[in-house]
Amino acid sequence: MMTDTSAPPRPDLRGRADVARLVDQFYATATADPVIGWIFTDVARLDLPAHLPVMYDFWESILFGARSYRGGAMQVHLALNQKTPLTAEHFARWIGIFNATVDAQFCGPAAERAKEKAGYIAASMQMRLAAARGEAQAAHG
């Protein structure tokens, strides 16, 4: 099997600058995506200049133990889920875009950890949102 040696090797994620590059590219792709882009732009009405540094803090904390992120992700997504249900299809698309963005730019243990953490976060959030929807339906049903 021949490998393409013309492409430069992809570095591993090493710190905040790499996290920022990853997050910026992810949001550029995700906000334009036909499956989930509208959630960011039309439902959440995301203010990217304000949101991106929060995401840098989040991922820098997750991947490198920085203590810059101050929490609140679940509450934000619960509120968003009340506006429009976040479905398994949405989460699958989110994780697909995230993993593809990581793979296009980075390779190594931290890059793999980023994809693992994203998968765990997506699964956990999906379960918590489904539980919240079930509780809301039970309370109103």
C-alpha positions in Angstrom: 0.0 0.0 0.0 1.4 3.3 -1.0 1.0 6.4 1.1 1.0 10.0 0.0 4.1 11.6 1.2 3.4 15.0 -0.5 1.2 16.3 2.3 3.0 17.7 5.3 2.5 15.8 8.5 -0.3 17.0 10.7 0.8 18.2 14.1 -0.9 17.2 17.3 -3.0 19.7 19.3 -0.5 21.5 21.6 -2.2 24.4 23.3 -4.6 27.3 23.0 -3.5 28.4 19.6 -4.3 25.0 18.1 -7.6 24.8 20.0 -8.5 28.2 18.5 -7.7 27.0 15.0 -9.8 23.8 15.6 -12.7 25.7 17.1 -12.7 28.4 14.4 -12.7 25.9 11.6 -15.4 23.7 13.3 -17.7 26.7 13.6 -17.0 27.9 10.1 -18.1 24.5 8.9 -20.9 23.8 11.3 -22.7 27.2 10.9 -22.8 26.7 7.1 -24.0 23.0 7.4 -27.4 22.3 6.0 -28.3 19.9 8.8 -27.2 21.9 11.9 -26.1 25.3 10.7 -29.6 26.8 11.2 -29.5 25.8 14.9 -26.5 28.0 15.4 -27.6 30.9 13.2 -31.4 31.0 13.4 -32.3 29.4 16.7 -29.3 30.1 19.0 -28.5 33.3 17.1 -24.9 32.6 18.1 -22.7 35.7 18.5 -19.5 34.1 17.2 -17.1 36.8 18.4 -18.4 36.4 21.9 -18.9 32.6 21.7 -15.6 31.5 20.2 -13.4 32.6 23.2 -15.7 30.6 25.5 -15.2 27.6 23.3 -11.4 28.1 23.3 -11.6 28.1 27.2 -13.9 25.0 27.1 -11.6 22.9 24.9 -8.4 24.1 26.4 -9.8 23.1 29.8 -10.9 19.7 28.5 -7.7 18.8 26.7 -5.0 20.5 28.6 -6.4 21.0 32.1 -6.5 24.8 31.9 -9.0 26.3 34.4 -10.3 29.0 32.0 -13.8 27.6 31.4 -16.4 28.5 33.9 -19.1 26.1 33.0 -22.8 26.4 32.1 -22.8 24.4 28.9 -25.7 22.1 30.0 -28.0 25.0 30.9 -27.4 26.7 27.6 -28.2 23.5 25.7 -31.3 22.8 27.8 -32.6 26.3 26.9 -31.8 25.7 23.2 -33.4 22.3 23.3 -36.6 24.0 24.5 -36.6 26.2 21.5 -36.0 23.3 19.1 -35.4 19.7 20.0 -31.8 18.7 19.5 -32.0 15.2 17.9 -29.7 12.2 17.4 -29.3 13.4 13.8 -28.1 16.8 15.0 -25.6 15.2 17.4 -24.4 12.8 14.8 -23.8 15.6 12.4 -22.0 17.7 15.1 -19.7 14.9 16.0 -19.0 14.1 12.4 -18.0 17.7 11.6 -16.0 17.9 14.8 -14.1 14.7 14.1 -13.5 15.6 10.4 -12.2 19.0 11.5 -9.8 17.4 14.0 -8.6 14.9 11.4 -8.1 17.5 8.7 -5.7 19.6 10.9 -4.2 17.4 13.6 -2.9 13.9 14.4 -1.7 12.5 17.7 -2.7 11.7 21.2 -4.3 15.0 22.0 -6.2 15.0 18.7 -7.5 11.5 19.5 -8.4 12.7 23.0 -10.4 15.6 21.6 -12.5 13.2 19.4 -13.0 10.9 22.4 -14.1 13.7 24.7 -16.4 15.2 22.0 -18.0 11.8 21.6 -18.5 11.5 25.4 -19.8 15.0 25.7 -22.3 14.5 22.8 -23.6 11.2 24.2 -23.9 12.6 27.7 -25.6 15.8 26.6 -28.0 13.8 24.3 -29.0 11.6 27.2 -29.5 14.6 29.5 -31.6 16.5 27.0 -33.7 13.5 26.2 -34.3 13.0 30.0 -35.3 16.7 30.3 -37.7 16.4 27.4 -39.2 13.3 29.0 -39.6 15.0 32.3 -41.2 18.0 30.6 -43.6 15.8 28.7 -44.5 13.8 31.8 -45.2 17.0 33.7 -47.4 18.4 30.9 -49.0 15.1 29.9 
